[in-house]
Amino acid sequence: MNDTFVTPHKRSIAYHLTEGTGPMIVFLSGFKSDMNGTKAVFLENWAKKSGHAFLRFDYSGHGKSSGNFEDGCIGDWFDDTTAMLDLIAKPVVLVGSSMGGWISLQIAQAMEWHVVGLVTIAAAPDFTEDGFWAGFDDAQKAELEAEGRVVVPSEYGDPYIITKRLIEEGRERCVLRKPLSLPFAVRFLQGTADTYVRTTTALKLFEHADGTDMRLTLVDKADHSFSDSACLELIVASIKEVLAAR
């Protein structure tokens, strides 16, 4: 089912919903990514074949959803996600990629009753602060303050336009600076050749989170996309583990 949904914040969210059994598997994409990425489409096809309910969607300012990317922030995309979860109104297993991993960790705190499992792929918690802001030099910080935005190169195409709002609002969303309870099965996946999210971040998240069934898997030479056939099969295996642990 392909459709759009208007959130309480009046943002039109494009989504693909596959009906099926069990908890809804929800894919949360990364920063400036969309629901047509390799991982999202592969997982949807697997869900269809295996009979699992599955949802993929575009945050506002991404893909086919309304809005401009530069106007958004982590809180907006968190709100888009909670609105989608309220719409489907059933238990979910979250599969969060990069920024989607950070958002899924926030969802796990805000909607704990809704979440029955979590798989993260190169999770990037607090990246606006620990990645962008920490990496800015004095000139970039001054430009951000004066102009309200700064341009940052990207390995994935057009440069990122990082706004002051994205940085400042992101500080209110950090999860590594306060207790992080994950009371369900969790599988953290991380590639050792990832140049966007380092293994040190994955280890920090693993050590910081509090849960009774958490595992971190490091994949040698896998990059940030985590999209070759072996990585895709590992994501599926991790989802199966989480489903079986409920």
Sequence and secondary structure as in RCSB ss.txt:
>XXXX:A:sequence
MNDTFVTPHKRSIAYHLTEGTGPMIVFLSGFKSDMNGTKAVFLENWAKKSGHAFLRFDYSGHGKSSGNFEDGCIG
DWFDDTTAMLDLIAKPVVLVGSSMGGWISLQIAQAMEWHVVGLVTIAAAPDFTEDGFWAGFDDAQKAELEAEGRV
VVPSEYGDPYIITKRLIEEGRERCVLRKPLSLPFAVRFLQGTADTYVRTTTALKLFEHADGTDMRLTLVDKADHS
FSDSACLELIVASIKEVLAAR
>XXXX:A:secstr
 EEEEE TTS EEEEEEE  EEEEEEEE  TT  TTSHHHHHHHHHHHHHTEEEEEE  TTSTTSSS GGG  HH
HHHHHHHHHHHHH S EEEEEETHHHHHHHHHHHHTGGGEEEEEEES  TTHIIIIIIHH  HHHHHHHHHHSEE
EE  TTSS EEEEHHHHHHHHTT STTS  B  SEEEEEEETT SSS HHHHHHHHHH B SSEEEEEETT  TT
  SHHHHHHHHHHHHHHHHT 
